[in-house]
């Protein structure tokens, strides 16, 4: 399967921005979801396939914590980061026919046009065969979903089923950039997103 390297500014903005975290009411019951979204995932690699999904968010990752995660990637690698955050539970991402995966990172960012961008990361779904066989896809431990919604809670986005993450130093500027590598030709599309609460 062809691997396409993706360096997407929108993920850098959403993960690294210092102005992204919103203030939420403190009187929510423990375990209650702050935001719930449903929609359809459409595969753009090979035969077109669609499946429904549910993204339920309990809480969002604070700015300081997001910066810490980026520092972990600079000093170590994605597996060091995953080991430290794999027990977090910020909600879950589920697709029809698959067990839900706990959200490890959830970020929210208000866009200049009034829309809202939400990005969530989780430890991706793996099959027993790939774990046992040690296939290359095992080097892509994360799943990522990005949705952009309007004021009515409707929108679309992008889904990366198998993603590798790293911080790479730009040779010209000397600054680090978040780099996402998708195991596939293109990310999948997210359509018909609706907020349910």
CORSUL-V518111 format. One record per backbone hydrogen bond with DSSP energy under -0.5 kcal/mol. CO is the residue of the C=O (numbers start at 1). NH is the residue of the N-H. E is the energy in kcal/mol with one decimal. If there is no record, write none. Layout:
# CORSUL-V518111
CO;NH;E, CO;NH;E
This chain:
# CORSUL-V518111
3;5;-0.5, 4;182;-1.4, 5;7;-0.5, 6;8;-0.6, 6;180;-1.9, 7;9;-0.6, 8;11;-0.8, 8;12;-1.4, 9;13;-2.7, 10;14;-2.1, 11;15;-2.5, 12;16;-3.0, 13;17;-1.8, 17;20;-0.5, 22;24;-0.5, 25;28;-0.5, 29;32;-2.0, 35;57;-3.4, 36;196;-3.4, 36;197;-0.6, 37;55;-3.2, 38;194;-2.4, 39;53;-2.1, 40;191;-2.9, 41;43;-0.5, 41;51;-1.9, 42;189;-2.4, 44;46;-0.6, 49;43;-2.9, 51;41;-3.5, 52;96;-2.5, 53;39;-1.3, 54;56;-0.6, 54;94;-2.4, 55;37;-2.8, 55;57;-0.5, 56;58;-0.5, 56;92;-2.5, 57;34;-2.2, 57;35;-1.8, 62;66;-2.2, 63;67;-2.3, 64;68;-1.8, 65;69;-2.2, 66;70;-1.9, 67;71;-2.0, 68;72;-2.1, 69;73;-1.6, 70;74;-1.6, 71;75;-2.4, 72;76;-2.5, 77;81;-1.9, 78;82;-2.5, 79;83;-2.0, 80;84;-1.4, 81;85;-1.5, 82;86;-1.7, 85;88;-2.1, 90;58;-3.2, 90;59;-1.3, 91;103;-1.8, 92;56;-2.6, 93;101;-3.0, 94;54;-2.6, 95;98;-2.4, 101;93;-2.6, 102;123;-0.6, 103;90;-2.3, 105;121;-2.6, 106;61;-3.6, 107;119;-2.2, 109;117;-3.1, 111;114;-2.0, 115;111;-3.1, 116;149;-2.6, 117;109;-2.7, 118;147;-2.6, 119;107;-3.0, 120;145;-2.3, 121;104;-2.9, 121;105;-1.7, 122;124;-0.6, 122;143;-2.8, 127;131;-1.8, 128;132;-2.7, 129;133;-2.6, 130;134;-1.3, 130;135;-1.3, 135;138;-2.0, 136;139;-2.5, 137;140;-1.9, 141;124;-2.1, 142;163;-2.6, 143;122;-2.1, 144;160;-3.0, 145;120;-2.4, 146;158;-2.4, 147;118;-2.7, 148;156;-1.5, 149;116;-2.6, 150;153;-2.0, 153;195;-1.4, 154;150;-2.5, 155;193;-2.2, 156;148;-3.2, 157;190;-2.1, 158;146;-3.1, 159;161;-0.6, 159;188;-3.0, 160;144;-2.4, 162;183;-2.6, 163;142;-2.1, 164;181;-2.8, 166;168;-0.6, 166;179;-3.6, 168;170;-0.5, 168;177;-2.7, 170;174;-2.5, 175;170;-3.3, 177;168;-2.7, 179;166;-1.8, 180;6;-2.2, 180;182;-0.5, 181;164;-2.5, 182;4;-1.0, 182;184;-1.8, 184;4;-1.4, 188;159;-2.6, 189;42;-2.8, 190;157;-2.2, 191;40;-2.8, 193;155;-1.6, 194;38;-2.1
